[in-house]
Amino acid sequence: MSRPQTSRHDAARIGLPSPGTRSAVLALIAGGILMTAGCSGDEDVPTGAIDADDVDAGQVELRDDVLTVYLHDHGDAIAERFTDDTGIPVQIVDMSGGEILARIEAERANPQWDVVYVQGHGSVNRLYQEGQLLDDGWQPDNAARYNDLGRQIYDQDPDAAWWPVTVNAPALLVYNPNCADTERVEELGWDALRDPAFEGKVGMPDPAISGPAYPYVSWFFEESMDDGYAFWEDVFDNGVRMYRSNSPVAEALAAGDICVAGLEEPNTYGEVEKDADIEIVYPAEGTPGAARATGISADTTVADDARAFIEWMLEADTQTYLTQIEHRNKYFVPLVEGADPNELLPPNEFLDRVTPYEFTDYEWAGDVENEIKQWFADQSGS
C-alpha cells in the first residue's frame, strides 16, 4: 500500500503549514478529491471522509495540520457532527478494519494518522504495546462516565493509552431458514459451520480485510490454540466461502447463496430491519464480544485536537447520535452513561439478559493476532 505523496515529517521542509497550526488554505486537492461531508463552516477548511483509494492513488494529500482519523464506517456522519460540535476540522480516511491495521503497519516508520478508531480492542491494545500510541499519561475526562459494560474493559488497565467506545458482537450465528432448519442450527450451535449438511453453504468475512473478523475467529482459539485450528480446519474442509467483509456475507445469506454464517451484529440487525430471510441463534457456548476502541498516534502533531476527538466520542450525545443515523453500524451497545442504544439491540426478543457477549483477553488477542491472521491467509490463499 503506497503512502500519500507528502509525508507529515516532510511538510515543513517543503513549505506546507507548520504542524499544530490551522490554515484556511485547502491543501487536500491534488488532481481530484472526495469530500463527502462538506466543510466546517469555513469553506476553505476541510472536514469530511476521504476514500482510502483516493489517498493511495495520490489524488489526495493528507494535511499535516488537520486532525486525521483512520476509521471504518460512520465517516461522513462523524466528520460533520464532530466539526459542528467542536469547530475542529477533521479529515477521515474511511476503510475496512483490516485495511486500517495493515495501513498503520505499512506507515510504521512515517505515520500519516492522528487517531485510530477500529473494531477489536485487542488489536488497538497491540498498537499500544508496540509503542505506536501516544502514552503521555492523559486520560479523557469522559472515562469517568463509562457504564458497567464500559468499565468491564476500561478498568482492566485504566492507565492504558486507548479507550473502548462501543461494543457489539463481531459475529452472531445466523442462518437462512429457507435452507437451514432452526432445530438443527440451535442444536449444533457454532458447530453448524462445520456440519456436512451445509457443505459449501457456509460463509465468513476475511480476517485480513474485515476488522470484526479477527475478534470473531480468534475467540475460538482462546481456550486452546490447537482446538481453534482444528475447528477452523473443519470449517475450511466444509467449503467455507470467504468474503471481503460482512456486507457481502449478509447479502449472500439473505439470497440463499449460503445457509449459515458468522455475521457481525450490526450487519445482522441491518438485515433484520429489512425483514430479510435471516434468523439468529445464540449458542449455549456463547457469543464473542469486542469493543471498537480508539487511540492517538505517538507521532501526532495535533495532540490537542486528537484528545478533543476522543472526548467527543465518549460523550453520551455523540453515542446516542450514532445509534440513530441511517447506517448499519448504528447497532452497537453504547459504553457511556446516558447514551441510548438503537431499539433493535439487546435486550430484545432474542435475549433475557443485557448482552450475550463473552470477551476474549485482549492482551492475548493482540499477542496472537499476526499468527492467526497469517494462518487464515494461508488457508484461503490470500
C-alpha positions, -999 to +999 in steps of 0.1 A: +000+000+000+016+033-011+017+063+011+003+097+005+026+119-017+036+142+012+048+128+045+039+148+076+076+149+085+084+165+052+057+190+054+076+218+070+106+213+047+086+219+015+067+248+029+033+234+039+017+249+071+037+240+102+024+212+125-002+222+150-014+253+132-047+259+115-047+272+080-075+285+058-058+270+028-074+240+012-044+218+006-062+185+001-067+189-036-042+172-059-060+163-091-092+150-075-108+147-041-138+131-025-151+153+003-185+139+011-193+157+043-188+193+033-169+219+053-167+231+088-184+264+084-153+279+069-154+267+033-117+267+030-111+244+059-118+208+050-138+183+070-151+151+057-145+115+048-119+106+022-119+073+004-087+054+011-082+045-026-080+082-034-053+087-009-034+057-022-039+069-058-022+102-050-054+121-056-055+134-020-027+146+002-034+144+039-028+177+055-003+176+083-020+202+104-055+188+102-067+160+125-065+127+105-086+098+117-084+063+104-118+045+109-143+022+094-178+034+087-197+064+101-170+085+084-192+112+069-215+114+099-187+116+124-167+142+105-196+166+100-210+163+135-176+165+152-167+197+134-201+212+140-198+205+177-162+214+183-152+237+154-122+214+147-118+203+111-111+167+105-101+145+076-113+109+079-098+081+059-126+055+057-116+019+051-122-015+065-108-026+098-082-049+084-071-023+059-067+002+087-044-021+107-024-031+076-020+006+066-008+015+101+017-013+099+029+000+064+032+035+078+050+024+110+082+045+101+061+075+090+026+075+104+000+096+085-027+092+111-035+110+143-064+089+157-074+053+150-109+040+157-114+004+148-133-028+158-113-051+180-099-037+212-072-064+212-058-050+180-057-015+195-041-027+226-014-044+204-007-009+189-003+004+225+020-024+235+041-018+204+046+019+213+025+032+184+001+051+206+007+083+224+013+074+261+017+106+280-005+098+310-035+116+296-069+101+303-102+116+289-125+132+315-153+112+300-137+080+310-155+087+344-188+082+325-183+046+314-212+024+322-209-010+337-201-027+304-175+000+295-159-004+329-155-041+324-130-032+297-116+001+308-109-009+345-086-038+334-059-012+327-072+024+333-037+038+326-036+023+291-034+048+262-065+036+244-102+037+251-132+015+244-160+034+227-188+010+217-194-028+219-210-053+196-207-089+187-181-094+159-202-124+149-236-138+156-246-172+144-271-166+117-288-188+091-313-186+062-344-206+072-351-215+036-321-238+036-313-245+072-338-255+099-338-238+133-337-270+153-306-282+136-287-249+139-298-245+175-287-280+184-253-276+168-245-241+178-212-229+163-206-265+151-232-257+124-203-240+105-186-274+101-217-295+097-215-315+064-252-308+059-241-272+050-211-281+029-203-253+005-231-232+021-211-216+049-198-180+048-174-158+067-156-124+063-118-124+056-098-116+088-072-100+067-096-073+055-126-072+078-120-056+112-146-076+131-135-109+116-104-112+137-120-109+171-146-133+158-122-161+146-097-156+175-125-162+200-123-199+191-086-201+198-086-186+233-090-218+254-068-238+232-048-229+200-049-265+189-087-266+193-090-233+174-070-246+145-090-279+145-123-260+144-114-238+116-097-265+096-131-283+097-148-252+085-124-248+056-129-285+048-166-278+047-160-255+018-165-222+036-168-192+013-147-163+024-159-128+016-141-094+017-163-081+045-195-087+064-218-069+040-214-094+011-218-122+037-252-107+047-262-104+011-252-140+002-271-153+033-303-133+025-302-145-011-297-182-001-263-185-017-251-196+017-272-211+046-251-205+077-226-178+087-210-159+115-221-124+108-212-092+126-241-079+148-246-046+130-249-063+097-272-089+112-296-064+127-294-044+094-309-075+077-334-079+105-346-043+100-350-051+062-371-082+070-346-104+052-347-142+053-323-144+082-326-159+117-303-156+147-292-183+172-274-175+204-254-207+210-251-221+245-213-219+242-216-181+239-212-152+215-180-133+211-179-097+220-155-069+211-152-032+215-145-006+189-116+013+205-096+044+198-061+057+205-038+086+194-007+082+173+026+085+192+037+107+163+007+131+161+013+167+155-022+177+166-025+161+200-050+185+214-074+180+186-069+142+189-078+144+226-108+165+218-120+138+193-117+111+219-136+132+245-163+138+219-166+101+210-172+094+247-200+119+250-234+104+256-249+127+230-224+115+204-231+078+211-268+083+210-265+102+177-245+073+162-272+048+172-298+068+153-282+077+120-290+058+088-261+034+089-258-003+097-232+004+123-259+021+144-264-013+160-240-012+189-242-010+227-230+024+240-204+024+267-211+057+285-239+065+309-268+083+294-264+071+259-293+051+243-288+021+221-308+015+190-342+000+199-334-032+180-304-041+200-303-062+232-323-065+254-346-077+226-368-106+216-339-130+214-324-123+249-332-125+285-301-106+297-284-073+289-259-087+264-248-122+253-211-111+249-182-130+261-149-110+257-116-126+250-085-115+269-075-085+248-038-088+256-038-124+244-057-114+213-031-089+204-002-112+210-015-139+186-031-116+160-004-119+134-001-157+138-038-163+135-043-139+106-014-155+087-029-189+092-062-178+077-043-161+048-025-194+041-058-214+042-076-190+018-046-184-004-049-146+000 
